[in-house]
């Protein structure tokens, strides 16, 4: 095993955890959780995010470090255009996550702590919309990585 293999593994594992986690939460957990009343559903989501978001933080550290490391290795000008496109979409995904972290995530936690279910539902819906956007962007990023999409 070379350092290049380890870097690629860390890069791909980060993508799998982040995008796969969002897909599971959005497509599987969310529909199942709608059967619960807000007083149970919203604390459930806080618990889920408290476990998932540290993994996302790890991914948003590892992905740029490993991606930029690879770009430096081959030279930015020599790298395939798809790599640059992946960096752009990845940076947008990170910005979306930061908007969740510093916005509706804080409001959701505060609302659940005070049992303000209506405010919590609003915050959770904002998170849902941004996660939905990030799932699409993550899928586009994976398509760029695997298909090149002509770039």
TAWO-V685435 format. One record per pair of residues at least 24 apart in sequence whose C-alpha atoms are under 8 Angstrom apart, sorted by sequence separation. I is the first residue (numbers start at 0). GAP is how many residues later the second one is. D is the distance in Angstrom with one decimal. If there is no record, write none. Layout:
I/GAP/D + I/GAP/D
//
This chain:
63/26/8.0 + 99/27/6.1 + 99/30/7.2 + 20/31/7.5 + 96/33/7.8 + 59/34/6.4 + 95/34/6.6 + 96/34/8.0 + 17/37/7.3 + 16/38/7.3 + 17/38/5.7 + 95/38/7.1 + 16/39/7.7 + 17/41/6.7 + 92/41/5.8 + 16/42/7.7 + 13/44/7.6 + 14/44/7.1 + 92/44/7.0 + 13/45/4.8 + 92/45/7.5 + 13/48/6.9 + 14/48/7.6 + 88/48/6.7 + 89/48/7.7 + 13/49/6.6 + 88/49/7.7 + 10/51/6.5 + 89/51/7.3 + 9/52/7.0 + 10/52/5.4 + 88/52/6.2 + 9/53/7.9 + 10/55/6.0 + 85/55/5.5 + 9/56/7.4 + 10/56/7.2 + 84/56/7.9 + 7/58/7.3 + 85/58/6.7 + 6/59/5.8 + 84/59/7.4 + 85/59/6.9 + 45/62/7.4 + 81/62/5.9 + 82/62/7.2 + 45/63/6.5 + 81/63/6.6 + 41/66/8.0 + 45/66/7.9 + 81/66/5.6 + 84/66/7.7 + 81/67/7.6 + 81/68/7.9 + 42/69/6.3 + 81/69/5.1 + 41/70/6.6 + 80/70/5.2 + 79/71/7.6 + 41/75/7.5 + 38/76/7.4 + 38/78/6.7 + 41/78/6.8 + 37/79/6.1 + 41/79/7.2 + 41/82/7.8 + 37/83/7.5 + 25/102/7.4 + 25/105/7.6 + 25/106/7.2 + 21/109/6.7 + 22/112/6.5 + 21/113/6.5 + 18/116/6.3 + 18/119/6.1 + 18/120/7.9
//
